[in-house]
Amino acid sequence: MHKQRGGTVVGLIIGLLLGLGIALAVAIYVNKVPVPFVNKVPQRTAEQDAAEAAKNKNWDPNAPLYGKNPAKPHPVASAPEGAPGASEPTAASQPAGAASGGKDPAAILNGADSGVSTDPAADPFIYYVQAGAFANAEEAEQQRARLGLLGLEARISEREQAGRTVYRVRVGPFEQRASADEAKATLGGNGIDSALVRVQRRTSPASAASQ
């Protein structure tokens, strides 16, 4: 009877050891075998996450106003929206005797021809001075209030740019470029970067402001 009981205990111990060995082997096998569908999902690397974060951080809603060199915006360059890349010639760039026979269209636009009527209807454009574009409405409202302290009435307009909503702060509209240049000079004298924007004249200035 004592010998039978001892054999039973030995058998239980052997069975327990075998069970533990099988469980250990199964665990090792499961860890080494790839899990279906899980390993097929591409994992983003730390470099990709850093590049995406840098791209979002450096996004500048004012980039279209800078022209071809976003790092060095030119404060006096006009930014026509109807014809990208086309800049309005200034009166200083025109030869003194260029309009001896006929009327120079560029001189007419800039008021250099004294024989041309100063009627605003003669200018096919209306002008705005854009004092920045912002990613959120609060910053745009702060800029508008700052311009108000300078005696300039500004408006905020929304527009989709690069898949995002930007809030543009503009002073105007101005019927004549000289008035827009004066407002732009006021902003520059107070350390505010701005850009002159001309818009094709339409039936009403309110409809042009949405461009």
Backbone hydrogen bonds in HBPLUS format (Angstrom, degrees):
<---DONOR---> <-ACCEPTOR-->    atom                        ^
c    i                          cat <-CA-CA->   ^        H-A-AA   ^      H-
h    n   atom  resd res      DA  || num        DHA   H-A  angle D-A-AA Bond
n    s   type  num  typ     dist DA aas  dist angle  dist       angle   num
A0005-ARG N   A0001-MET O   3.09 MM   4  6.35 156.0  2.15 146.0 151.9     1
A0006-GLY N   A0002-HIS O   3.09 MM   4  6.32 155.6  2.15 144.2 150.6     2
A0007-GLY N   A0003-LYS O   3.09 MM   4  6.31 149.6  2.18 142.5 150.2     3
A0008-THR N   A0004-GLN O   3.10 MM   4  6.38 147.1  2.21 143.3 151.6     4
A0009-VAL N   A0005-ARG O   3.17 MM   4  6.49 157.7  2.22 149.7 154.6     5
A0010-VAL N   A0006-GLY O   3.12 MM   4  6.33 162.0  2.15 147.4 152.1     6
A0011-GLY N   A0007-GLY O   2.99 MM   4  6.14 153.4  2.07 141.7 149.1     7
A0012-LEU N   A0008-THR O   2.95 MM   4  6.26 152.4  2.03 147.7 154.8     8
A0013-ILE N   A0009-VAL O   3.00 MM   4  6.29 159.1  2.05 151.0 156.3     9
A0014-ILE N   A0010-VAL O   2.96 MM   4  6.18 162.3  1.99 150.7 155.5    10
A0015-GLY N   A0011-GLY O   2.90 MM   4  6.07 159.4  1.94 146.7 152.8    11
A0016-LEU N   A0012-LEU O   2.86 MM   4  6.05 153.5  1.93 146.1 153.5    12
A0017-LEU N   A0013-ILE O   2.95 MM   4  6.20 159.4  2.00 149.8 155.0    13
A0018-LEU N   A0014-ILE O   2.92 MM   4  6.17 158.1  1.97 149.2 155.5    14
A0019-GLY N   A0015-GLY O   2.89 MM   4  6.11 156.0  1.95 145.6 152.3    15
A0020-LEU N   A0016-LEU O   2.95 MM   4  6.22 158.8  1.99 149.7 155.1    16
A0021-GLY N   A0017-LEU O   2.94 MM   4  6.15 156.0  2.00 146.6 153.5    17
A0022-ILE N   A0018-LEU O   2.93 MM   4  6.20 157.2  1.99 150.7 156.3    18
A0023-ALA N   A0019-GLY O   2.94 MM   4  6.15 163.4  1.96 149.9 154.7    19
A0024-LEU N   A0020-LEU O   2.92 MM   4  6.09 156.0  1.98 147.0 153.5    20
A0025-ALA N   A0021-GLY O   3.01 MM   4  6.21 155.9  2.07 144.9 151.3    21
A0026-VAL N   A0022-ILE O   2.93 MM   4  6.20 159.7  1.98 153.1 158.3    22
A0027-ALA N   A0023-ALA O   2.99 MM   4  6.19 158.1  2.04 146.8 152.7    23
A0028-ILE N   A0024-LEU O   3.04 MM   4  6.28 160.3  2.08 149.4 154.1    24
A0029-TYR N   A0025-ALA O   3.03 MM   4  6.22 155.7  2.09 146.3 153.1    25
A0030-VAL N   A0026-VAL O   2.93 MM   4  6.15 160.7  1.97 152.7 157.4    26
A0031-ASN N   A0027-ALA O   3.11 MM   4  6.29 156.7  2.17 146.8 152.6    27
A0032-LYS N   A0028-ILE O   3.23 MM   4  6.40 143.0  2.37 141.0 149.9    28
A0033-VAL N   A0029-TYR O   3.05 MM   4  6.21 142.5  2.19 148.8 158.3    29
A0041-VAL N   A0038-VAL O   3.38 MM   3  5.86 161.9  2.42 109.8 114.4    30
A0049-ASP N   A0045-THR O   3.11 MM   4  6.47 161.1  2.15 151.5 156.3    31
A0050-ALA N   A0046-ALA O   2.94 MM   4  6.12 155.8  2.00 144.2 151.1    32
A0051-ALA N   A0047-GLU O   2.90 MM   4  6.10 154.0  1.96 146.0 153.1    33
A0052-GLU N   A0048-GLN O   2.97 MM   4  6.18 158.0  2.02 149.2 154.7    34
A0053-ALA N   A0049-ASP O   2.97 MM   4  6.17 158.5  2.02 147.0 152.9    35
A0054-ALA N   A0050-ALA O   2.94 MM   4  6.14 155.2  2.00 145.9 152.6    36
A0055-LYS N   A0051-ALA O   2.97 MM   4  6.16 151.6  2.05 143.3 151.1    37
A0056-ASN N   A0052-GLU O   3.07 MM   4  6.34 160.3  2.11 150.3 154.3    38
A0057-LYS N   A0053-ALA O   2.93 MM   4  6.07 147.7  2.04 142.4 152.0    39
A0058-ASN N   A0054-ALA O   2.99 MM   4  6.07 155.5  2.05 148.1 152.8    40
A0063-ALA N   A0060-ASP O   3.10 MM   3  5.45 164.1  2.13 118.2 119.7    41
A0065-LEU N   A0062-ASN O   3.00 MM   3  5.66 148.2  2.11 120.1 129.0    42
A0066-TYR N   A0063-ALA O   2.99 MM   3  5.41 158.0  2.04 116.5 123.4    43
A0072-LYS N   A0069-ASN O   3.26 MM   3  5.83 149.1  2.36 115.2 122.1    44
A0077-ALA N   A0074-HIS O   3.34 MM   3  5.62 160.7  2.38 110.5 116.0    45
A0079-ALA N   A0196-LEU O   2.73 MM 117  6.15 150.7  1.82 157.8 166.7    46
A0086-ALA N   A0083-ALA O   3.18 MM   3  5.81 160.9  2.22 139.0 141.1    47
A0093-SER N   A0090-THR O   3.22 MM   3  5.57 144.0  2.36 103.6 112.8    48
A0094-GLN N   A0091-ALA O   3.24 MM   3  5.50 164.0  2.26 108.6 113.4    49
A0098-ALA N   A0095-PRO O   3.34 MM   3  5.17 166.4  2.36 107.7 107.1    50
A0107-ALA N   A0104-ASP O   3.05 MM   3  5.19 115.9  2.48 100.4 115.9    51
A0108-ILE N   A0104-ASP O   2.94 MM   4  6.24 150.2  2.03 154.0 163.4    52
A0109-LEU N   A0105-PRO O   3.03 MM   4  6.31 158.2  2.08 150.8 155.2    53
A0110-ASN N   A0106-ALA O   3.16 MM   4  6.38 149.9  2.26 143.4 150.9    54
A0112-ALA N   A0107-ALA O   2.84 MM   5  4.85 140.1  2.00 146.8 149.0    55
A0111-GLY N   A0108-ILE O   3.24 MM   3  5.15 158.5  2.29 100.1 106.5    56
A0116-VAL N   A0113-ASP O   3.16 MM   3  5.68 168.5  2.17 118.0 120.3    57
A0122-ALA N   A0119-ASP O   2.91 MM   3  5.66 161.8  1.94 124.3 129.8    58
A0123-ASP N   A0120-PRO O   3.09 MM   3  5.61 155.6  2.16 114.2 120.8    59
A0201-ARG N   A0124-PRO O   2.73 MM  77  5.39 165.7  1.75 153.9 149.1    60
A0126-ILE N   A0199-VAL O   2.95 MM  73  5.46 157.5  2.00 154.1 160.6    61
A0199-VAL N   A0126-ILE O   2.90 MM  73  5.46 164.6  1.92 161.2 165.8    62
A0127-TYR N   A0174-PHE O   2.97 MM  47  4.97 168.6  1.99 144.8 148.5    63
A0174-PHE N   A0127-TYR O   2.73 MM  47  4.97 148.5  1.83 143.9 153.3    64
A0128-TYR N   A0197-VAL O   2.75 MM  69  5.06 159.0  1.79 156.5 162.3    65
A0197-VAL N   A0128-TYR O   2.81 MM  69  5.06 178.1  1.81 153.3 153.6    66
A0129-VAL N   A0171-VAL O   2.93 MM  42  5.08 160.0  1.97 147.9 154.0    67
A0171-VAL N   A0129-VAL O   2.84 MM  42  5.08 161.8  1.87 139.5 145.1    68
A0130-GLN N   A0195-ALA O   2.86 MM  65  5.27 154.5  1.92 165.9 160.3    69
A0195-ALA N   A0130-GLN O   2.96 MM  65  5.27 145.7  2.08 138.6 149.6    70
A0131-ALA N   A0169-VAL O   2.78 MM  38  5.55 154.0  1.85 157.7 166.5    71
A0169-VAL N   A0132-GLY O   2.95 MM  37  5.65 171.1  1.95 169.0 167.6    72
A0134-PHE N   A0167-TYR O   2.87 MM  33  5.08 160.0  1.91 131.4 136.4    73
A0167-TYR N   A0134-PHE O   2.79 MM  33  5.08 162.9  1.82 148.3 154.3    74
A0141-GLU N   A0137-ALA O   2.90 MM   4  6.11 153.8  1.97 149.2 156.2    75
A0142-GLN N   A0138-GLU O   2.99 MM   4  6.27 152.2  2.07 146.8 154.2    76
A0143-GLN N   A0139-GLU O   3.02 MM   4  6.31 154.3  2.09 146.9 153.3    77
A0144-ARG N   A0140-ALA O   2.94 MM   4  6.20 154.8  2.00 146.8 154.1    78
A0145-ALA N   A0141-GLU O   2.96 MM   4  6.20 155.5  2.03 146.4 152.4    79
A0146-ARG N   A0142-GLN O   3.00 MM   4  6.24 149.7  2.09 142.0 150.5    80
A0147-LEU N   A0143-GLN O   2.99 MM   4  6.30 153.1  2.06 149.0 155.5    81
A0148-GLY N   A0144-ARG O   2.99 MM   4  6.27 145.4  2.11 141.1 151.2    82
A0149-LEU N   A0145-ALA O   3.16 MM   4  6.52 142.1  2.31 143.4 151.8    83
A0150-LEU N   A0147-LEU O   2.95 MM   3  5.11 139.0  2.12 100.1 112.5    84
A0152-LEU N   A0147-LEU O   3.06 MM   5  5.37 163.0  2.09 146.7 142.5    85
A0151-GLY N   A0148-GLY O   3.00 MM   3  5.05 159.6  2.04 105.4 110.5    86
A0155-ARG N   A0170-ARG O   2.75 MM  15  5.38 157.6  1.80 153.8 159.9    87
A0170-ARG N   A0155-ARG O   2.91 MM  15  5.38 165.8  1.93 157.4 160.8    88
A0157-SER N   A0168-ARG O   2.96 MM  11  5.24 154.1  2.03 142.7 151.1    89
A0168-ARG N   A0157-SER O   2.77 MM  11  5.24 160.1  1.81 166.3 162.6    90
A0159-ARG N   A0166-VAL O   3.03 MM   7  5.52 146.4  2.15 151.9 159.4    91
A0166-VAL N   A0159-ARG O   2.89 MM   7  5.52 168.3  1.90 156.1 159.3    92
A0161-GLN N   A0164-ARG O   2.65 MM   3  5.23 163.7  1.67 157.0 162.6    93
A0164-ARG N   A0161-GLN O   3.01 MM   3  5.23 155.6  2.07 107.4 115.2    94
A0181-ASP N   A0177-ARG O   2.78 MM   4  6.07 158.9  1.82 159.6 165.8    95
A0182-GLU N   A0178-ALA O   3.02 MM   4  6.23 146.6  2.14 140.1 148.7    96
A0183-ALA N   A0179-SER O   3.09 MM   4  6.42 156.3  2.15 146.8 152.2    97
A0184-LYS N   A0180-ALA O   2.91 MM   4  6.14 155.5  1.97 148.6 156.1    98
A0185-ALA N   A0181-ASP O   2.90 MM   4  6.09 150.2  1.99 142.9 150.6    99
A0186-THR N   A0182-GLU O   3.04 MM   4  6.34 147.9  2.15 142.2 150.8   100
A0187-LEU N   A0183-ALA O   3.07 MM   4  6.42 155.6  2.13 147.7 153.4   101
A0188-GLY N   A0184-LYS O   2.93 MM   4  6.21 162.9  1.96 149.9 154.9   102
A0189-GLY N   A0185-ALA O   2.90 MM   4  6.06 150.9  1.99 144.9 152.5   103
A0190-ASN N   A0187-LEU O   3.03 MM   3  5.22 144.1  2.16 102.3 113.1   104
A0192-ILE N   A0187-LEU O   2.93 MM   5  5.07 164.3  1.95 144.9 141.8   105
A0191-GLY N   A0188-GLY O   3.14 MM   3  5.12 161.0  2.18 109.5 109.3   106
A0207-SER N   A0204-SER O   3.19 MM   3  5.64 132.3  2.43 108.9 119.1   107
A0208-ALA N   A0205-PRO O   3.10 MM   3  5.07 123.1  2.44  93.6 108.3   108
A0209-ALA N   A0205-PRO O   3.05 MM   4  6.28 136.8  2.24 146.7 157.9   109
A0211-GLN N   A0208-ALA O   3.17 MM   3  5.71 168.7  2.19 117.7 120.7   110
